[in-house]
Amino acid sequence: MDDEIRLRRANCTDSFHGNGLQRPTDLLRSIPPDTVEDVYGDGGAVTDLERHLAGLLGKPAAVFLPSGTMAQPAMLRVHADRRTTRTVVWHPYCHVQEHENGAYARLHQLVGRPTGHREKLLTSADLAGVAEPVAALVIELPQRDLGGQLPPWDELVAQTAWAGDRGAAAHLDGARLWEASAGYGRTPAEIADLFDTVYVSFYKGVGALSGCCLAGSEQDMAEVREWRHRLGGTLFGLWPAAASALNLLPGALAEMPARMEHARAIAAALADVLTVRVVPDPPQTPMMHLLLDTTVEAYSARAKQLADEQRFWVWPRVEPTGDPDVARTELSVGSATLRHKPSFIAETLAWLTAS
């Protein structure tokens, strides 16, 4: 975010995207005043959060780490070190491959094998075409780059069983597991039960400070703790982020069904806006992609006008597609979204895409 956009955002007073205009003071208020600090990841809010997450996900143990970019490759390395192969199977949009600067290969000597079609969910038929030995299968729920899509439950069961039958670990990239839980109508523990290890994030849908947890067996988590230390993640004090997550997670989880219902209502309201298409339609989780019949430049000008004149914040930029007259963005349905009627969101998007 450049300085001009940052200043414009600071001047705005409202938004319907995600958890809204969270200011530093808002995030600091999410840390309870009676928080007990940890020392190098031991005790206090960190231990409390790890115990809570292990119980919530139905796993024997959990470990708090400062970032997912540190957590997931380390977890996959632990799985690979136990096996005779370093190959990890994942969807072509896998975050570990696409957004982490090659850490999985350069730091952990893992070999990523993208499997399936980039613009479709991974299927059991795709996995059937993998003949080589595999250390782990990574499944992202929901698939963010496909608009928050979820595989049918029976298909998810079959894919995780495929990993087990091959002697591979099934690992869940659950950065948005909370949203997937609402989409499936199942508890986080029911979903996590299909996987050997699970990654969850706290700053996205939950709206807490940075940080994440891995959950799995006692042995897996013990090895991850060692990698956290080797990678510089065992900070002297991890308590601010852990306390923020522990404080905000219950409310966010309780709100997820309402977010799911609101997402579907927004999609229904957008059916009358001819310049906006929802992907997938209807939404499968409390998020969606929006295809906008406008140019990137025209959209940016409208967004700037809305911020300057109405002090209302929307995406400052949108992503180009293969069609220069169609742009793409992502609407994450959070606590701020719930404050706005679907009709208002549809009217705003209609104005942003008007000729």
Secondary structure by P-SEA (a helix, b strand, c coil): ccaaaaaaaaaccccccccccccaaaaaacccccbbbbccccccaaaaaaaaaaaaaccccccccccccccaaaaaaaaaaaccccbbbbccccccccccccccccccbbbbbbcccccccccaaaaaaccccccbbbbbccccccccccccaaaaaaaaaaaaaacbbbbbcccaaaaaaaaaccccccccccccbbbbbccccccccccccccccaaaaaaaaaaaaaaccccccccaaaaaaaacaaaaaaaaaaaaaaaaaaaaaaccccccccccccccccbbbbbbcccaaaaaaaaaaaaaccccccccbbbbcccccbbbbbbbbcaaaaaccaaaaaaaaaaaacc
